[in-house]
Amino acid sequence: MIYRYLYSVRDSIIRNNEIDHESKFPWRIRIIKDDQTLNAFCTPGGYIYFYTGLLKYLQSEDELAGVMGHEMAHAAKRHSTDALTRQFGVTIFTQLLIDSQYHDLTQIASNLALLKYGRKDELQSDEFSVRWLYNTSYDATGAAGFFERMNAAGGQGIPAFFSTHPDPGKRVQKIKELHKKLGGKPGNKYEDRYKRMIRNI
């Protein structure tokens, strides 16, 4: 049931937007059972991973969609490919791609989840998360709510996401500025629906 729910959020993002590699990537979703890790990542080729810790930390469906859109943008804009090549080199990167075709990527998730993106890549992924959600029924600033709570927590209990997604305060501001620039259309948070579904994890 939880996978059907996650795929419905993914489908809403894809259905309402023109996403790079939309038909080439499977955009397959996998859940990693680890309540202590608040993180998500998307591999080259469009495999989206959520840790249960992050899913339980999020408070609404628009936050989920915001994070999902952000991670999808990393793959669609080839940030994941570039980061893997920089950090692990061409040889290991090629092996990771081969492994991803034949094995469950959770076996190498510890490396993939810790990819370091540059400021430009992070901001571009934030931008496309807002743009993609703006064309759906969601509040397009969904990711901002998540970042605001991260910022308020000062990084306590969420080291994984802070290590790969820096400067939440500034990014919240930019997300809201872009939303306003696009027209500021209000959207739905779907808090109750999210809380009902998250009980299935």
matplotlib code that plots the C-alpha trace (Angstrom):
import matplotlib.pyplot as plt

x = [0.0, 2.8, 4.5, 1.3, 1.0, 4.5, 4.1, 0.9, 2.9, 5.6, 3.1, 1.5, 4.9, 5.7, 2.2, 2.0, 5.5, 8.0, 10.9, 14.2, 14.5, 10.9, 10.5, 14.0, 14.3, 12.1, 11.7, 11.5, 11.0, 12.6, 12.3, 15.3, 14.3, 16.4, 14.5, 17.7, 18.6, 16.7, 17.7, 16.7, 18.6, 18.1, 20.7, 21.7, 19.0, 16.1, 16.0, 14.5, 15.4, 13.7, 14.9, 12.0, 13.5, 12.9, 9.4, 8.4, 10.0, 8.0, 4.6, 2.6, 2.3, 3.5, 6.7, 7.1, 6.5, 8.9, 11.7, 10.9, 10.9, 14.2, 15.9, 14.4, 15.9, 19.3, 19.0, 17.1, 19.8, 22.6, 23.9, 24.0, 26.1, 28.6, 28.8, 29.5, 32.2, 33.9, 33.8, 34.4, 36.2, 35.1, 36.0, 34.0, 31.2, 31.0, 30.9, 28.1, 26.0, 26.6, 25.6, 22.5, 21.3, 21.6, 21.4, 19.4, 21.0, 20.5, 23.7, 25.6, 23.2, 25.8, 27.9, 25.2, 23.3, 26.4, 26.9, 28.1, 26.4, 27.6, 25.6, 24.6, 23.2, 21.3, 19.7, 18.8, 17.1, 15.2, 14.1, 12.8, 11.1, 9.1, 8.4, 7.3, 5.0, 3.6, 1.9, 0.3, -2.3, 0.5, 1.8, 4.8, 6.9, 6.5, 10.3, 10.5, 8.5, 10.9, 13.9, 12.4, 12.1, 15.6, 16.9, 15.1, 16.5, 20.0, 21.0, 20.3, 19.2, 19.5, 23.2, 22.8, 20.6, 22.5, 25.8, 24.4, 21.9, 23.5, 22.2, 18.5, 17.7, 18.8, 17.2, 13.8, 14.0, 14.8, 12.1, 9.5, 10.8, 10.5, 7.0, 6.0, 7.7, 5.7, 2.5, 2.1, -0.6, -1.9, -1.7, -2.7, -0.6, -2.6, -1.4, -4.1, -3.7, 0.0, -0.3, -2.7, -0.5, 2.7, 1.3, 1.9, 5.7]
y = [0.0, 2.5, 1.8, 2.5, 5.8, 6.8, 6.0, 8.1, 11.1, 10.4, 10.0, 13.3, 15.0, 13.3, 13.6, 17.3, 18.2, 17.7, 16.0, 15.2, 11.5, 10.9, 7.9, 6.6, 6.4, 3.9, 6.4, 3.3, 3.9, 1.9, 2.2, 1.6, 0.5, 2.7, 4.9, 6.6, 8.1, 11.1, 11.0, 10.4, 10.1, 9.4, 7.4, 7.9, 6.3, 7.4, 5.1, 7.0, 5.9, 7.0, 6.0, 5.2, 7.8, 10.6, 9.3, 9.4, 12.8, 14.5, 15.9, 16.2, 14.9, 18.2, 17.9, 14.4, 15.6, 18.5, 16.2, 13.7, 16.4, 17.6, 14.2, 13.5, 16.7, 15.5, 12.5, 14.4, 17.1, 14.6, 15.9, 12.3, 11.2, 14.1, 13.7, 9.9, 10.5, 13.2, 11.3, 7.7, 8.0, 6.6, 3.0, 2.7, 4.8, 2.3, -0.6, 1.1, 1.4, -2.2, -3.3, -1.1, -3.1, -6.5, -6.0, -4.2, -0.8, -0.8, -2.8, 0.3, 2.9, 4.1, 5.5, 6.8, 8.5, 10.5, 12.1, 15.7, 18.1, 21.6, 24.7, 25.2, 21.7, 21.9, 25.2, 23.9, 20.9, 23.1, 25.2, 22.3, 20.9, 24.1, 24.4, 20.8, 20.9, 24.2, 22.3, 19.9, 20.2, 20.4, 23.4, 24.1, 25.1, 21.7, 21.2, 24.5, 23.2, 20.4, 22.6, 25.0, 22.3, 21.1, 24.6, 25.0, 21.7, 23.0, 19.7, 17.7, 14.1, 14.7, 14.7, 12.7, 15.1, 18.1, 16.7, 16.3, 19.2, 22.4, 25.8, 25.0, 28.6, 30.3, 27.6, 28.2, 31.8, 31.0, 28.4, 31.0, 33.7, 31.4, 30.4, 34.0, 34.8, 32.0, 33.5, 32.3, 29.8, 28.2, 24.4, 21.5, 20.0, 16.8, 16.4, 14.0, 11.8, 11.6, 10.8, 8.0, 6.4, 6.8, 4.5, 1.6, 1.9]
z = [0.0, 0.9, -2.5, -4.3, -2.5, -3.2, -6.9, -7.0, -5.8, -8.4, -11.1, -10.2, -10.6, -13.9, -15.4, -15.1, -16.3, -19.0, -17.2, -18.7, -19.5, -18.4, -20.7, -20.5, -16.7, -14.8, -11.8, -9.6, -5.9, -3.1, 0.7, 2.9, 6.4, 8.7, 11.1, 12.3, 8.9, 7.6, 3.9, 0.4, -2.9, -6.6, -8.6, -12.2, -14.2, -12.0, -9.0, -6.0, -2.5, 0.8, 4.2, 6.6, 9.0, 6.5, 5.6, 9.3, 9.8, 7.0, 8.0, 4.8, 1.3, -0.2, 1.8, 0.4, -3.1, -2.6, -1.5, -4.3, -6.9, -5.6, -5.8, -9.2, -10.5, -9.4, -11.7, -14.5, -14.6, -14.4, -11.1, -9.7, -12.7, -12.3, -8.5, -8.7, -11.3, -9.2, -6.0, -7.0, -10.4, -13.7, -12.9, -9.7, -11.2, -14.1, -11.7, -9.7, -12.9, -13.8, -10.2, -10.4, -13.4, -11.7, -7.9, -5.2, -4.9, -1.2, -1.0, -2.1, -0.7, 1.9, -0.9, -3.1, -0.2, 0.8, -2.6, -2.3, -4.7, -5.4, -4.4, -8.0, -8.3, -5.0, -6.0, -9.4, -7.9, -5.5, -8.4, -10.4, -7.4, -7.1, -10.8, -11.1, -8.0, -9.2, -12.1, -9.6, -6.8, -4.2, -2.4, -4.6, -1.5, 0.0, 0.4, 2.3, 5.2, 5.6, 5.4, 8.0, 10.6, 9.7, 10.2, 13.5, 14.7, 14.0, 12.5, 15.6, 14.7, 11.0, 10.1, 6.9, 5.2, 6.4, 5.1, 1.6, 1.6, 3.1, 3.9, 4.5, 5.7, 2.5, 0.3, 2.0, 1.1, -2.6, -2.8, -1.5, -3.8, -6.9, -5.9, -5.6, -9.0, -10.6, -9.4, -5.8, -6.6, -3.4, -3.2, -1.0, 1.8, 2.3, 5.9, 7.1, 4.0, 4.5, 8.2, 7.5, 4.9, 6.9, 9.5, 7.1, 7.3]

ax = plt.figure().add_subplot(projection="3d")
ax.plot(x, y, z, "-o")
ax.set_aspect("equal")
plt.show()
